Amino acid sequence: MPGYSDRDRGDRDRGRDRWGRDSSPRFGSSRGFGGGDRGGGGGGGMRKFGQPGEKLRKVKWDMSKLPRFEKNFYVESPNVVRRSQHEVDEYRRKKEITVKGQSCPKPVFSFEEASFPSYVMDVIKQLNFKEPTPIQAQGWPLALSGQDMVGIAMTGSGKTLAYLLPAIVHINHQPFLERGDGPVVLVLAPTRELAQQVQQVAQDYGRLSRIKSTCVYGGAPKGPQLRDLERGVEICIATPGRLIDFLESGKTNLRRCTYLVLDEADRMLDMGFEPQIRTIVDQIRPDRQTLMWSATWPREVRQLAEDFLKSYIQINVGSIELSANHNILQIVDVCMDSEKDSKLIRLMEEIMAEKENKTIIFVETKRRVDDLTRRMRRDGWPAMCIHGDKSQPERDWVLSEFRTGKAPILIATDVASRGLDVEDIKFVINYDYPNSSEDYVHRIGRTARSTNKGTAYTFFTPSNLRQANDLVNVLREANQAINPKLLELAGGARGGKGRSRYRGGGGGGGSYRDDSDDDRRDRFGSRFGSGRDRDRDRGGRDRDSGSSRDRGYGLSGGNRDSGSNRDADSNSSQSQMLQKSLLGLAPQGGLSLIGQPGLLGLIPSFSAARDGKLAQVGGDQSSQQSAQQQQFLTASTPQISTLLAQQYSQYQSPMPLMSLNFIPDINQANFCLPTNGVVPPPPPPPPPPGVKN
């Protein structure tokens, strides 16, 4: 086979047009989909008009006019030929490999048995790999034989080499690229971090055979990426958004693509890339070879496989149910949001005392990442951070500092939960539990890469209640010890209305998901109930934060999702009367200034409040405060204080709970627990209507 120099032989300079001028225009930051500084972690930015890919039309392929190409290059080694079916079955059982489909080749037990050419084997020998991983052992014969396949395996299992080495062999059996040709191999990845890492592997293994590759992703200048594409590359690793940008503008094409890889297909679907993926696949000839890789096998991924793959064979390594790497020690700490900082500091003191202490801390939102990084650096911790708002040069620099160990603590959003391949990460800390247990598995998969060991610590709060069952299942599958508090939460979640001492504001609990980048969760976290009210900062200071929060400050409405879970012995009529009474005290807007769900949302039972005046006030209230209501305030305030103290005492928090700004003339009085002060009496009642002072 001719060498790389033959590919560029002649006077063709792919960097110039037919008149010899530089064909690479100067590009500023793009404002299109996935372009420039608006591009997100997956390469998709905001589009001003229209939908991504709407300018692209599905190609009507005439198979009779398409040039033929080869895709079956597998020659079974004599050792593999002699291997009995019993040996194959025993190997698959030992490595937890299951195969679905017809005519699947036997696995290879060594690199030599894979029959790779010398330019691949030389690199493998240089890296001192001992034996292929299970997904490689079964995936290489299948990919080299030209069949479509689906590979399901946990993170860190060697999936990248499982598809890249056959891709290099595939390329070297195709005609050379001509001017204007697009790539032969296309790898679609969900994030730029994963795309960059795949390109690094492609460069390492394709160097000896002179195979060129490029990485196309949003958040970086288009110019260098376009220059690579115009000069011709055999391998293109791309995020969907930026690739569609280039396809729509005619800067590249996929007419030569015969080997398609969908890496982390489940993640791309989670990120909403399905329409873009379908648009891109429509531009590729239908007789291509397609390989789909995923860590999970949900219904959406199955449907994608049915639509894109033909007579495919599925390889599962381990369970296809949600499962984590068994080399990871998983420790779950059930706690309250306000305890996280102190627990994190104690944990980091222990970790940094270790010789190998490289740690990733996952936080839910960008703002919390920045805040936590600022606090830790202020206290002397060598921490740095990345998230979707960081520029690409800054992210590259941070990851370089992290890899070299100059900054052994990396604080990140889920932008780094997949594809970040740093071999010596020893610890993963979930400061905030992710929105799904699938993301949890991928987060902790950043440690224990290959055959290494690692440890994952997780702070799990009652606001994560809906994920409790899934997390318990993940821990059980990995034979991990399970925190009894987590089991109690999981039991409460299954019961729907069961009571749990860790649930804070009542049952039915909903997990919190911040759909915006706003990070104004109060320091009391989930203990005051669910959803929108927890995200409102104390004192109602952030009412204009932009999220569509509930503005009903009624006492039962403050914790509406959990209100049905209060004690059954509460008399509904008395509860309603009490609510109406207190609501009637707020004609001047005092009650609406309370930032938390409402007074009675903190009291699980009204039965203790039936003494004295609390059960005596009811009926319809006028808009003005009457003398009777003032007497009610005078008599009820101590009882309300007592009830709140009893309810809140289990948390032993020194922070002020709320301001009693619904009581006249006590608006600035912080109600701290435990209460040991005397609430001053209210002022005299106002004169009746029509009576002048």
C-alpha atoms as one frame of an Amber mdcrd trajectory, in Angstrom:
protein
   0.000   0.000   0.000   1.369   3.434  -0.868   2.571   5.598   1.944   1.272
   8.912   3.079   3.552  10.829   0.737   1.691   9.296  -2.186  -1.518  10.772
  -0.911  -0.170  14.305  -1.275   1.973  13.657  -4.341   1.745  16.157  -7.190
   1.101  19.845  -7.100  -2.138  19.595  -5.132  -1.995  21.810  -2.110  -5.224
  21.275  -0.275  -4.706  24.492   1.575  -5.087  26.531  -1.648  -7.792  26.935
  -4.241  -7.444  26.252  -7.956  -5.858  29.668  -8.529  -3.232  29.102  -5.860
  -4.767  31.460  -3.367  -5.178  30.572   0.273  -8.570  28.901   0.464  -8.904
  29.174   4.224 -10.814  32.331   5.046 -10.372  34.167   8.265 -13.218  33.273
  10.518 -14.440  35.195  13.482 -16.704  33.752  16.098 -19.767  32.185  14.547
 -23.249  32.993  15.603 -24.760  29.924  14.076 -25.576  26.649  15.712 -22.702
  25.445  17.824 -20.443  28.211  16.655 -17.821  30.251  18.410 -18.163  31.304
  21.981 -21.814  30.336  22.065 -21.071  26.685  21.478 -21.831  24.514  24.452
 -20.035  21.484  25.761 -21.638  19.323  23.096 -20.896  21.714  20.286 -24.377
  23.180  20.106 -24.909  26.875  20.616 -27.991  29.013  20.189 -29.382  29.456
  16.717 -30.883  32.778  15.942 -33.366  31.518  13.349 -34.608  28.090  12.353
 -33.621  24.621  13.412 -30.201  22.980  13.044 -29.924  21.063   9.793 -33.046
  22.487   8.204 -31.060  23.480   5.100 -29.901  19.902   4.583 -32.080  17.590
   2.528 -32.140  13.838   2.819 -30.050  12.380   0.027 -31.773   9.970  -2.353
 -29.020   7.465  -2.962 -28.764   5.581  -6.256 -26.852   2.499  -5.179 -26.054
   1.541  -8.767 -24.013   4.717  -9.197 -22.118   4.560  -5.911 -18.553   3.243
  -6.063 -18.058  -0.078  -4.338 -15.910  -0.298  -1.231 -14.480  -3.039   0.938
 -15.306  -3.401   4.609 -14.494  -7.020   5.472 -10.811  -7.365   6.288 -10.878
  -9.932   9.060  -8.726 -13.009   8.685  -9.248 -15.436  11.534  -6.043 -16.445
  13.259  -5.198 -20.189  13.261  -5.383 -20.152  17.060  -8.901 -18.734  16.884
  -9.921 -21.262  14.232  -8.806 -24.163  16.446 -10.578 -22.776  19.509 -13.559
 -24.898  20.538 -17.006 -23.504  21.226 -16.655 -24.617  24.844 -13.532 -22.457
  25.236 -15.346 -19.527  23.652 -18.345 -19.922  25.943 -16.125 -20.225  29.015
 -14.190 -17.074  28.069 -17.398 -15.118  27.534 -18.791 -16.327  30.845 -15.618
 -15.384  32.702 -15.475 -11.925  31.096 -19.257 -11.388  31.405 -19.683 -11.073
  27.637 -23.103 -11.739  26.137 -23.761 -11.713  22.400 -27.074 -11.171  20.621
 -27.301 -11.799  16.899 -26.316 -14.306  14.251 -22.855 -15.332  13.037 -20.798
 -13.471  15.603 -17.054 -14.201  15.255 -15.153 -15.819  18.094 -13.354 -13.483
  20.500  -9.592 -13.041  20.339  -7.508 -13.687  23.432  -4.475 -11.599  22.437
  -3.533  -8.676  20.197  -1.717 -10.991  17.801  -4.877 -13.004  17.213  -6.694
  -9.881  15.985  -4.492  -9.932  12.848  -3.832  -6.205  12.911  -1.259  -4.932
  10.402   2.221  -4.047  11.577   1.581  -0.291  11.707  -1.055  -0.945  14.388
   0.800  -3.663  16.274   3.930  -1.511  16.576   2.010   1.153  18.491   0.336
  -1.449  20.711   3.730  -2.897  21.631   5.102   0.553  22.415   2.296   1.120
  24.931   2.940  -2.244  26.650  -0.661  -3.416  26.691  -0.896  -6.953  28.043
  -4.170  -8.210  26.604  -7.340  -6.796  25.050 -10.233  -5.798  27.269 -13.444
  -7.850  26.944 -15.153  -5.318  24.662 -12.041  -5.231  22.458 -11.638  -9.006
  22.401 -15.148  -9.507  21.067 -15.560  -6.195  19.248 -12.444  -6.250  17.046
 -13.338  -9.385  15.035 -16.837  -8.043  14.546 -15.761  -4.552  13.446 -13.006
  -5.874  11.171 -15.491  -8.170   9.432 -17.547  -5.180   8.291 -20.705  -5.915
  10.262 -22.868  -3.380  12.059 -22.657  -3.694  15.812 -23.804  -2.261  19.133
 -21.378  -2.311  22.047 -22.698  -1.893  25.592 -19.992  -1.600  28.230 -19.187
   0.437  31.306 -16.986   3.494  31.197 -13.250   2.887  31.078 -13.640  -0.427
  29.259 -11.562   0.440  26.190 -14.382   1.232  23.773 -12.362   3.895  21.932
  -9.717   1.449  20.723 -12.445  -1.089  20.015 -13.673   1.056  17.123 -10.600
   3.156  16.208  -8.173   0.346  15.374 -10.623  -1.297  12.927 -11.284   2.197
  11.532  -7.576   2.617  10.723  -7.564  -0.723   8.909 -10.751   0.274   7.070
  -9.192   3.557   5.877  -6.066   1.896   4.539  -8.185  -0.325   2.295 -10.020
   2.617   0.682  -8.940   4.797  -2.276  -6.966   7.912  -1.457  -8.835  11.111
  -0.787  -9.256  13.522  -3.669  -9.607  17.261  -3.400 -13.028  18.123  -2.017
 -13.587  14.697  -0.455 -14.946  14.470   3.037 -13.744  12.022   5.699 -13.855
   8.253   5.349 -14.501   7.702   9.068 -16.910   9.858  11.065 -17.072   9.618
  14.854 -19.934  11.508  16.504 -19.374  12.365  20.170 -21.555  14.271  22.655
 -18.930  16.641  24.103 -15.812  18.418  22.931 -13.767  16.837  25.734 -14.593
  13.348  24.482 -14.029  14.401  20.869 -10.573  15.767  21.701  -9.582  12.612
  23.540 -10.721  10.391  20.677  -8.678  12.500  18.268  -5.607  12.120  20.471
  -5.963   8.335  20.298  -6.512   8.539  16.530  -3.313  10.560  16.144  -1.300
   8.148  18.279  -2.377   5.047  16.356  -2.710   6.562  12.884   0.677   8.263
  12.830   2.636   5.341  11.388   0.193   4.884   8.512   0.037   8.631   7.828
  -3.658   8.896   8.558  -4.820  12.413   9.292  -7.619  13.306  11.675  -9.327
  16.424  12.931 -11.653  17.367  15.743 -14.727  19.491  14.992 -16.585  20.989
  17.940 -18.268  24.169  19.083 -16.728  26.728  21.367 -13.559  27.045  19.281
 -12.680  29.073  16.155 -13.891  27.540  12.921 -10.862  28.530  10.858  -8.386
  25.812  11.917 -11.096  23.161  11.770 -12.087  24.223   8.248  -8.468  24.213
   7.095  -8.101  20.615   8.237 -11.282  19.577   6.439 -10.330  21.372   3.215
  -6.874  19.801   3.165  -8.458  16.403   3.607  -8.686  14.165   6.657  -9.497
  10.491   6.803 -10.977  10.638  10.313 -13.316  13.360  11.558 -14.362  13.346
  15.203 -17.218  15.798  15.650 -19.945  17.020  17.906 -23.280  17.157  16.045
 -23.878  20.916  16.182 -20.615  22.129  14.655 -20.641  19.385  12.012 -24.114
  20.436  10.865 -22.837  24.005  10.639 -20.129  22.903   8.209 -22.441  20.643
   6.223 -25.028  23.391   5.788 -22.415  25.872   4.617 -20.965  23.363   2.148
 -17.540  23.392   3.792 -17.439  19.602   3.939 -19.509  16.596   2.910 -19.999
  12.975   3.879 -20.061  11.386   0.416 -16.912   9.373   1.140 -17.960   8.286
   4.628 -18.232   4.504   4.835 -17.488   3.938   8.541 -19.765   5.664  11.068
 -19.323   5.573  14.840 -21.860   6.863  17.359 -19.899   7.125  20.602 -21.875
   7.425  23.838 -25.149   7.333  21.954 -27.154   7.405  25.174 -25.459  10.618
  26.231 -26.124  12.274  22.864 -29.799  11.412  23.151 -29.879  12.740  26.718
 -28.471  16.020  25.419 -31.206  16.292  22.788 -29.038  15.570  19.744 -31.346
  12.995  18.149 -32.651  15.339  15.377 -29.100  16.392  14.506 -27.896  12.784
  14.482 -30.682  11.774  12.119 -29.918  14.715   9.839 -26.236  13.777   9.700
 -26.881  10.084   9.072 -29.161  11.002   6.151 -26.074  12.479   4.445 -24.163
   9.153   4.582 -24.556   6.325   2.083 -26.845   3.583   3.420 -24.428   0.686
   2.822 -21.949   2.128   5.318 -20.685   0.215   8.331 -22.181   1.597  11.556
 -20.953   1.013  15.088 -22.927   2.298  18.068 -21.429   2.470  21.542 -23.210
   3.149  24.781 -22.923   2.555  28.500 -26.667   1.957  28.908 -29.368   0.428
  26.728 -32.552   2.470  27.172 -35.507   2.344  24.811 -34.411   5.460  22.907
 -31.011   3.962  22.103 -32.635   0.705  21.011 -34.867   2.619  18.618 -31.888
   4.473  17.184 -30.104   1.169  16.597 -33.134  -0.252  14.798 -33.270   2.796
  12.518 -29.562   3.095  11.665 -28.095  -0.407  11.817 -28.716  -3.420   9.592
 -28.638  -6.993  10.898 -26.478  -5.828  13.750 -24.892  -7.877  16.499 -25.068
  -6.613  20.061 -22.221  -7.141  22.515 -22.862  -6.605  26.216 -20.043  -6.586
  28.736 -21.488  -6.913  32.211 -25.149  -6.325  32.932 -27.192  -4.174  30.559
 -29.025  -2.931  33.610 -27.748   0.219  35.263 -24.422  -0.830  36.772 -21.205
   0.753  37.959 -17.604  -0.314  37.674 -17.007  -2.966  40.343 -13.493  -1.638
  40.927 -14.971   1.478  42.534 -15.650   1.656  46.259 -18.906   3.612  46.585
 -19.639   5.502  49.813 -22.950   7.341  50.210 -23.437   9.911  52.970 -27.072
  10.853  53.582 -27.037  14.399  54.888 -28.633  17.817  54.613 -27.532  20.476
  52.149 -26.221  22.693  54.930 -23.828  19.939  56.057 -22.097  19.459  52.711
 -19.394  22.081  53.093 -18.157  20.868  56.462 -18.265  17.238  55.339 -16.403
  18.093  52.144 -13.599  19.830  54.027 -13.150  16.888  56.396 -13.152  14.508
  53.453 -10.613  16.549  51.497  -8.295  16.668  54.516  -8.229  12.868  54.487
  -7.833  12.643  50.711  -4.988  15.147  50.475  -3.089  13.169  53.090  -2.906
  10.310  50.565   0.021   9.990  48.181  -2.301   9.640  45.189  -4.995  12.245
  45.668  -6.249  13.369  42.275  -9.931  14.188  42.813 -12.936  15.350  40.786
 -15.784  17.086  42.624 -19.051  17.162  40.676 -21.448  20.037  41.321 -24.833
  20.576  39.718 -24.666  24.100  38.331 -22.064  26.427  36.886 -22.614  29.018
  39.568 -22.084  26.540  42.360 -18.920  25.317  40.649 -17.522  28.847  40.624
 -18.617  29.528  44.204 -17.182  26.291  45.580 -13.914  26.775  43.697 -13.593
  30.315  44.999 -14.164  29.210  48.598 -11.746  26.297  48.379  -8.977  28.340
  46.788  -9.491  31.052  49.378  -8.905  28.403  52.051  -5.726  27.198  50.360
  -6.947  24.130  48.463  -5.292  23.542  45.024  -8.600  23.484  43.157  -9.549
  24.502  39.618 -12.826  24.218  37.737 -14.384  23.651  34.317 -17.925  24.016
  33.030 -19.745  24.912  29.840 -19.165  28.655  30.141 -15.390  28.327  30.198
 -13.577  29.108  26.953 -11.868  26.236  25.207  -8.309  27.487  25.887  -9.170
  27.874  29.555 -10.649  24.379  29.725  -7.617  22.906  27.999  -5.293  24.672
  30.429  -7.280  23.534  33.466  -7.295  19.923  32.269  -3.556  20.126  31.603
  -2.940  21.392  35.144  -5.151  18.605  36.485  -3.461  15.862  34.472   0.014
  16.930  35.533  -1.041  17.101  39.180  -0.299  20.802  39.610  -3.956  21.246
  40.570  -5.073  17.837  41.880  -8.636  18.984  42.651 -10.988  19.527  39.710
 -14.473  20.924  40.348 -16.820  20.422  37.421 -20.358  20.168  36.158 -21.468
  17.144  34.159 -19.479  18.487  31.207 -16.652  16.299  32.536 -18.728  13.309
  33.619 -18.208  11.508  30.322 -15.210  11.232  28.116 -12.712  12.702  30.583
  -9.984  10.079  30.483  -7.325  10.727  33.110  -5.760   7.480  34.212  -4.798
   8.303  37.786  -7.993   9.824  39.201  -8.373   8.158  42.593 -11.425   9.902
  44.027 -14.746  11.198  42.739 -16.983  13.279  45.001 -20.612  13.932  44.123
 -21.132  17.174  46.012 -24.544  17.386  44.312 -26.227  14.173  43.247 -26.975
  14.243  39.497 -30.426  14.337  37.956 -30.344  10.638  37.098 -28.566   7.555
  38.324 -27.248   6.986  34.790 -25.283  10.212  35.169 -24.135   8.990  38.587
 -22.638   5.893  36.987 -20.813   7.975  34.404 -19.544  10.433  36.990 -17.970
   7.826  39.204 -16.626   6.111  36.088 -13.953   8.811  35.884 -12.042   6.815
  38.482 -10.910   3.177  38.282 -10.094   3.434  34.577  -8.947   0.192  32.957
  -8.056  -2.140  35.844  -7.287   0.530  38.444  -9.125   0.989  41.727 -10.971
   4.094  42.857 -13.325   5.539  45.449 -16.521   7.541  44.982 -18.102   9.624
  47.751 -21.647  10.900  47.352 -23.620  13.422  49.376 -27.242  12.334  49.072
 -29.944  14.639  50.424 -33.712  14.205  50.763 -34.135  16.395  47.693 -32.724
  13.466  45.699 -35.454  11.160  46.946 -36.600   9.994  43.525 -33.163   8.614
  42.707 -32.903   6.648  45.962 -34.233   3.368  44.564 -32.013   3.482  41.488
 -28.962   4.273  43.597 -29.715   1.382  45.947 -29.966  -0.934  42.928 -26.626
   0.300  41.577 -24.977  -0.299  44.952 -26.486  -3.761  45.297 -25.427  -4.766
  41.800 -21.851  -3.757  42.653 -21.976  -5.584  46.028 -21.445  -2.362  47.971
 -22.420  -1.666  51.567 -25.591   0.441  51.679 -26.166   3.262  54.143 -29.244
   2.439  56.297 -30.404   6.039  55.928 -30.414   5.588  52.156 -32.481   2.430
  52.529 -34.948   4.363  54.654 -35.201   7.055  52.007 -35.677   4.436  49.313
 -38.417   2.807  51.367 -40.146   6.145  51.752 -39.878   6.766  48.009 -41.513
   3.422  47.232 -44.301   4.113  49.694 -45.090   7.420  48.036 -46.600   8.853
  51.199 -44.426   7.179  53.767 -42.850   9.281  56.462 -39.111   9.496  56.888
 -37.127  11.493  59.381 -34.766  12.491  56.560 -37.431  14.004  54.328 -37.722
  17.412  55.794 -40.967  19.029  54.792 -43.198  16.027  54.402 -43.858  13.126
  52.117 -44.428  12.585  48.476 -41.066  14.214  48.016 -39.944  15.408  44.634
 -36.345  15.544  43.571 -34.968  18.959  42.753 -33.877  19.743  39.237 -32.623
  23.173  38.351 -33.514  23.609  34.691 -31.768  26.947  34.546 -28.280  27.919
  35.531 -29.650  29.765  38.526 -28.106  28.430  41.673 -29.966  30.137  44.437
 -30.898  27.126  46.502 -31.186  28.041  50.126 -28.770  26.628  52.654 -31.540
  24.597  54.245 -31.938  22.608  51.011 -34.695  20.049  50.930 -35.831  20.227
  54.507 -38.544  22.748  53.690 -40.219  20.788  50.940 -39.755  20.332  47.251
 -39.131  21.893  43.905 -39.692  25.522  43.312 -39.874  26.715  46.907 -36.485
  25.279  47.802 -34.925  27.313  45.049 -36.187  30.590  46.458 -33.560  32.337
  48.532 -34.293  33.349  52.085 -36.452  36.398  52.529 -37.766  36.311  48.968
 -34.753  38.292  47.763 -34.552  36.545  44.407 -38.113  36.741  43.188 -36.962
  38.186  39.883 -34.358  35.519  39.224 -36.028  34.420  36.027 -37.187  30.939
  36.980 -40.883  30.237  36.940 -41.320  29.674  40.628 -44.544  29.373  42.511
 -45.683  32.722  43.808 -48.480  31.285  45.912 -47.374  31.925  49.461 -50.366
  30.293  51.079 -49.551  28.183  54.064 -50.667  24.963  52.472 -49.404  25.983
  49.053 -45.870  26.679  50.181 -45.217  22.965  50.211 -47.942  21.841  47.886
 -46.287  18.696  46.667 -45.939  17.365  50.164 -49.005  18.828  51.816 -51.023
  15.645  51.374 -48.519  13.776  53.438 -49.161  15.418  56.792 -50.676  13.512
  59.694 -54.019  11.954  58.954 -55.312  12.947  62.368 -55.277  16.641  61.403
 -58.745  18.059  61.258 -59.107  19.532  57.781 -61.649  22.134  58.776 -59.488
  23.367  61.638 -56.476  23.453  59.329 -58.349  25.522  56.794 -59.605  27.910
  59.454 -56.121  28.374  60.832 -54.733  28.987  57.361 -57.417  31.540  56.593
 -56.776  33.245  59.881 -53.068  33.655  59.300 -53.585  34.666  55.696 -55.958
  37.330  56.909 -53.121  38.841  58.872 -51.206  39.757  55.735 -53.213  42.435
  53.953 -50.093  44.602  53.845 -48.016  41.924  52.148 -46.134  40.790  55.226
 -46.718  37.083  54.649 -45.765  37.328  50.990 -42.265  38.358  52.019 -41.542
  34.967  53.533 -39.070  33.192  51.279 -39.752  29.702  52.591 -42.781  27.526
  51.853 -44.908  28.927  54.646 -45.342  28.536  58.351 -47.566  25.480  58.463
 -45.494  23.726  55.811 -43.005  23.151  58.619 -45.555  21.681  61.005 -46.417
  18.065  60.122 -49.426  17.973  62.435 -51.963  20.529  63.547 -53.047  18.386
  66.458 -50.520  20.025  68.782 -51.855  23.421  67.808 -55.413  22.802  68.875
 -55.003  24.295  72.352 -55.865  27.830  73.135 -56.588  30.343  70.453 -55.185
  28.454  67.456 -58.280  26.300  67.011 -60.745  29.016  67.941 -60.167  31.444
  65.086 -61.855  30.747  61.780 -64.430  31.886  59.304 -64.091  34.390  56.524
 -61.745  37.230  57.244 -62.114  40.797  56.106 -59.266  42.665  54.470 -58.633
  44.676  57.624 -57.110  43.375  60.808 -59.709  43.266  63.530 -59.191  43.449
  67.250 -60.027  39.744  67.451 -57.157  38.938  65.092 -54.793  41.077  67.121
 -55.778  39.119  70.206 -55.164  35.951  68.225 -51.656  37.106  67.403 -50.912
  37.971  70.994 -52.055  34.572  72.243 -50.717  32.459  69.368 -47.200  33.744
  68.777 -45.604  31.806  71.683 -47.368  28.609  70.598 -46.242  29.042  67.000
 -42.702  29.591  68.249 -42.872  26.443  70.359 -44.181  24.343  67.467 -41.510
  25.579  65.114 -38.802  24.929  67.684 -40.059  21.379  68.230 -40.226  20.675
  64.516 -36.843  22.177  63.677 -34.816  21.118  66.701 -33.683  17.853  65.092
 -31.533  19.778  62.606 -29.605  21.673  65.300 -28.789  24.440  62.874 -27.394
  27.744  64.141 -28.736  29.575  61.103 -31.810  31.809  61.380 -34.863  29.991
  60.109 -36.847  32.950  58.853 -37.961  36.420  59.787 -41.263  36.793  61.550
 -42.094  39.611  59.216 -45.748  38.695  59.151 -46.131  39.922  62.747 -46.575
  43.697  63.011 -43.587  45.605  64.394 -41.384  42.493  64.571 -40.356  42.473
  60.909 -36.633  42.572  61.652 -36.662  39.984  64.430 -34.813  36.844  63.344
 -36.444  33.700  64.614 -33.452  31.585  65.691 -33.636  28.051  67.024 -33.676
  27.027  69.729 -35.714  30.014  70.822 -34.821  31.504  74.147 -36.043  35.049
  73.646 -39.392  36.603  74.380 -41.450  37.703  71.421 -42.601  41.268  72.087
 -46.342  41.869  72.127 -47.986  43.382  69.057 -49.029  47.045  69.024 -52.563
  48.137  69.882 -55.176  47.259  67.266 -56.005  49.912  64.664 -59.231  51.886
  65.112 -62.381  50.553  63.443 -63.092  51.752  59.892 -64.378  55.314  59.763
 -62.923  56.306  63.124 -60.187  58.927  62.953 -57.201  58.965  65.275
